[in-house]
Amino acid sequence: MSQDTLFDKVWELHKVANLPGGSDQIFIGLHLIHEVTSPQAFGALKDKNLKVKFPNRTVATVDHIVPTDNQSRPFKDNLAEQMIHTLEKNCLEHKIKFFNIGSGKQGIVHVVAPELGLTQPGMTIACGDSHTSTHGAFGSIAFGIGTSQVRDVLASQTIAMNKLKVRQIWCENKLSNGIYAKDLVLHIINRLGVKAGVGYAYEFAGPAISALSMEERMTICNMSIEGGARCGYINPDEKTFSYIKDKLCSPQNKNWDKATQWWESLRSNENSIYDDVVKIDASKVEPTVTWGITPGQSIGINQKIPSLKEIHPNDKFIAGEAYDYMGFKPGQPIKDTPIDVCFIGSCTNGRISDLRVAAKVLGNHKIAKNIRAFVVPGSERVAKEAKEEGLDKIFLNAGFQWREPGCSMCLAMNSDKLIGNQVSASSSNRNFKGRQGSPSGRTLLMSPAMVAAAAIKGKVSDVRDFLNK
Amino acid sequence: MNDKFNPPVGRFSKINGKCISLLGDDIDTDRIIPARFLKCVNFDSLGKSVFDDDRKALQGKHPFDLESNKGASILIVNSNFGCGSSREHAPQALMRWGIKAIIGESFADIFYSNCIAIGIPCFTLSKNSIKIIQKYIDNKDLILKIDLLKSNASSKDLNFHLEIKETSRQMFLSGEWDTTSKLIENVDLIENKLNDLPYIKFNPKF
C-alpha cells in the first residue's frame, strides 16, 4: 500500500469518514459541471427534495454540445439548445457560478478551470467527465465521475470511493526536439496498455516530466484515463506556482505565501512507498501516431503497423478488430497514410501552446488539397490570446477553418463530424470506433504539431521534417 | 428490450436470468452508447440505442439483436469493459435494455462505479471461466442464478465463485447502494471538513 505520496496526503486530508463496507467518504474541494452529465443529477436532487449543499464549490461551463460555427441562440440543434437551457436554469436555481458563451470565460471545462486559477495543488476535483484527470497536472487529485456521483457531490460535496493504488511512472532523460507531451503519453499508454491503470492513480515524475510546461503536463495527466487510470498527477513545483499566480481565482497577497508554503508540503516524500514503479526512457520516444481503435494502439512515425505475431496474446482480439475497422494491414507503414480531416483542439491539446506549436509548423505553408482542417480553441480565453498573437491568421492563411471554443470533433456531439470512413489526424484523446461522429470514421491520434504536418502534406508525416528546415 | 422499465430498488441478494455474451476486450462507452445519444436531459429513451453503431454494422447479427438473446439480463463480457468516457448513459442504456448484472474479466473504474451507483452488480471471473461461459452460450441458453450472499453463480451444468468488491457486495445486501442519503447523514463531519481544509481559507472569495 502506498505511503507518503501526494496522493496519500491529499486523500487523507479529504477523508470525511470510513463508510461501511470499506470505502471512504471523500470531500470534493472543487466540483466542475457541464451540460451533458449534470441534468439528470439535478433531476435526481429534485426527486429527493434536496438542495445543493455548497453551491459556491461548484462551477459550470458549457462545452460538449456547443456549435463551433454559429453560436447564436437558440442553437439550430433543438436538443443542444434544450441542454444549454437546462444548465442555465439549474445554475440559476441553485446559485451556481456559470461561465456561459460570451462571458470570456467559457470553454472546455478542463481548459477553463486551470486558466482561471480554480485548479490548485492539494485539492480534490471531480467532474462528470473522464478527462478530469487533467487537473492532476497541478498536484490535485482529480477524477471523472458518473451522473449519480455528480448528484452525490451536489447534495453532500462528498462521494463514496475506494482508495486507489499509486503507480509512479518515472520518465528519465528528455524528449528530443519535435517530440511533445502527447507523444510521451501515447508512448506510455502503449507500453503499459489501456487497462494497466485500472485501480491506480498515476504519479508522473522524473526529469522528462519536470522539464514540461504546465500545459504539456495537462496533456499528460489528461490521458491518464486512456491508460485506465482514473486519476493522474504531477507533484507541484515552481512552474506550477508561477502558472497559478495572479490568475482570477488564485490566492492573493498574504494568502499566496500561505498557499505556496502549504503546496510545497504536499509533494510526495523522497522515501514515499508506491504500489508500483515503472521507468520510461523519454529520449527513446518518437513522434507517435495511433493506428487502431484504442489509444494504446500506437507506433512511432517510422514504424510499421504490428502484425498479430508481434502483439501480446491479451491484445490480439482488439488488434484484429482494429485491422478490420481501420482497413490497415499489418506491416503497413503509418507514414504517408492519406488523411481527409485535420482537427486541432480538445481538452488534451486545445490550449494556447498547442496552437502556437501548430502555427509554427504551418508557417507560410498551405494545407493539401481536399483536406478539411479546423482549429477549435479550448476556451474563449485561448481564442482571444491566439487572435492577439495573430495565430488565427496563420491558420486561416494555411486553409484551416478557425472556430469558436468547445469540445467539437473530439466527440462530435455538435455538427463537426467525420463523414463515412474518412481518416482524421486529430489532436484529441480517443480513437474509438465512431468517436468522431461517423460510425465508420477513422481517427489517428497525434500531437498538434503532427496534425499540422499532416495537413500540409495531406498524409501522415514526420513533423521534424518541417522543424529542421 | 423490456417495454416497461422498473429500476432496481432496495436490498437484493439474488439475480436469476438468461445470459447474453458479448465477445471483445476494451469495449468502450462510446460503443455502448454513441455520443449523439447523450443529447438528452433524462435517461429514459436510451435502452433502444445501446450499441447502436455496432448493431447497425452487424445488420441484425449483433448479440443485442439476436432473437435467442431476447429477455437476457446477465451480460457476459471480456476485459476492460466500459473503458473511456464517464458517461453514466452507458450503464443506463444497458439497464434499460434489460441488463441486471454483468460478469466479466475486468471493468474500467468509472464504468464500474456507475454500474454500482445505479444497481447493476459487476462481477469478475478469470479469463478461462469467462471463456467456458461464452462457449457454453454459443451452443445453448444459459440461465444463471447469482447469489450475492455466497458470491457465486450457478446453473444446472456450471458453478463459479464470483469476485466482487466487498464494498459493493455489502451495498446491495444492505440496500444502501443509493449513496446520497448515506453521505448526507454525515453532515456535521462534512461541514467540519470544509472548515478544516487549508485552501478554503486561501481562497475566501472562491
Interface residues (C-beta under 8 A of the other chain):
Chain A: L13 H14 V16 A17 L19 P20 G21 G22 S23 Q25 F27 G29 V36 T37 P39 Q40 G43 A44 K48 L50 K53 F54 N56 R57 H64 I65 D77 L79 A80 Q82 M83 T86 Q120 G122 M123 G128 D129 S130 T132 F143 G144 I145 G146 T147 S148 Q149 R151 D152 A155 S156 Q157 T158 I159 A160 M161 N162 V194 K195 V198 G199 I225 G228 R230 C249 S250 P251 N255 W256 K258 A259 W262 T294 N314 D315 F317 I318 E321 L411 A412 M413 R430 F432 K433 G434 R435 G437 P439 S440
Chain B: L23 G24 D25 D26 D28 D30 R31 P34 A35 R36 L38 K39 C40 V41 N42 F43 D53 D54 K56 A57 N78 S79 N80 C83 G84 S85 S86 R87 E88 P91 S106 F107 A108 D109 I110 S113 N114 A117 I118 K165 E166 T167 S168 R169 Q170 M171 S174 E176 T179 T180 S181 K182 L183 I184 N186 V187 L189 I190 K193 L194 L197 P198 Y199 I200 K201 F202 N203 P204 F206
